[in-house]
């Protein structure tokens, strides 16, 4: 997903009752997985996919995302992202 500095708006994701604790690691991981599943089924332009993207990019450390991206590209990511 391309970053456009002209139209970028900083907006924090809404509260998610599934993750009430302060440690947001599970929320980060779940939204990363949900985003890639959504994109595989509906494509990057599908608006609900963008919500998952916004959430995981807000909560996940960049190191996590880079590692998971590398694992996905190598076919070694531990979750099925097909649907």
C-alpha positions in Angstrom: 0.0 0.0 0.0 1.5 3.3 -1.0 2.0 6.1 1.4 0.9 9.5 0.2 2.2 12.3 2.4 -0.2 14.8 0.8 -3.4 13.0 1.8 -2.1 11.2 5.0 -4.2 11.7 8.0 -3.0 10.4 11.4 -5.9 8.5 13.0 -5.8 6.0 15.8 -7.8 2.8 15.5 -10.9 2.5 17.6 -11.1 0.4 20.8 -11.4 -3.4 20.2 -13.1 -5.3 23.0 -11.4 -8.5 22.0 -8.1 -7.0 23.2 -8.8 -5.1 26.5 -5.4 -5.4 28.1 -2.6 -2.9 27.6 -0.3 -5.4 25.8 -1.4 -5.1 22.2 0.8 -7.8 20.7 -2.1 -10.2 20.0 -4.1 -7.3 18.4 -1.1 -6.4 16.3 -0.6 -10.0 15.0 -4.4 -10.7 14.5 -4.8 -7.5 12.4 -1.7 -8.4 10.3 -3.2 -11.8 9.6 -6.7 -10.4 8.9 -5.3 -7.8 6.5 -3.4 -10.3 4.4 -6.4 -12.7 4.4 -8.7 -9.9 3.3 -6.3 -8.7 0.6 -6.0 -12.3 -0.7 -9.8 -12.6 -1.0 -11.0 -9.0 -1.9 -7.9 -7.1 -3.0 -6.1 -4.1 -1.6 -8.7 -1.6 -2.6 -11.5 -3.2 -0.5 -12.2 -0.6 2.2 -12.5 -3.0 5.2 -9.0 -4.3 4.3 -7.7 -0.8 4.8 -9.0 -0.8 8.4 -6.9 -3.9 9.2 -3.9 -2.3 7.5 -4.3 0.9 9.6 -4.7 -1.1 12.8 -1.7 -3.3 12.4 0.6 -0.5 11.2 -0.5 1.5 14.3 0.1 -1.3 16.8 2.9 -3.5 15.3 6.6 -2.6 15.7 8.2 -2.3 12.3 10.6 -5.1 13.2 7.7 -7.5 13.5 6.1 -6.5 10.2 9.4 -6.8 8.4 10.0 -10.3 9.8 6.5 -11.5 9.0 6.8 -10.1 5.5 10.0 -12.0 5.0 8.4 -15.2 6.3 5.4 -14.7 4.0 7.7 -14.2 1.0 9.7 -17.3 1.9 6.4 -19.3 2.3 7.2 -20.0 6.0 4.6 -17.7 7.7 2.9 -19.9 10.4 -0.7 -18.9 9.5 -2.8 -19.8 6.4 -3.6 -16.5 4.7 -5.7 -18.0 1.9 -9.1 -17.1 3.4 
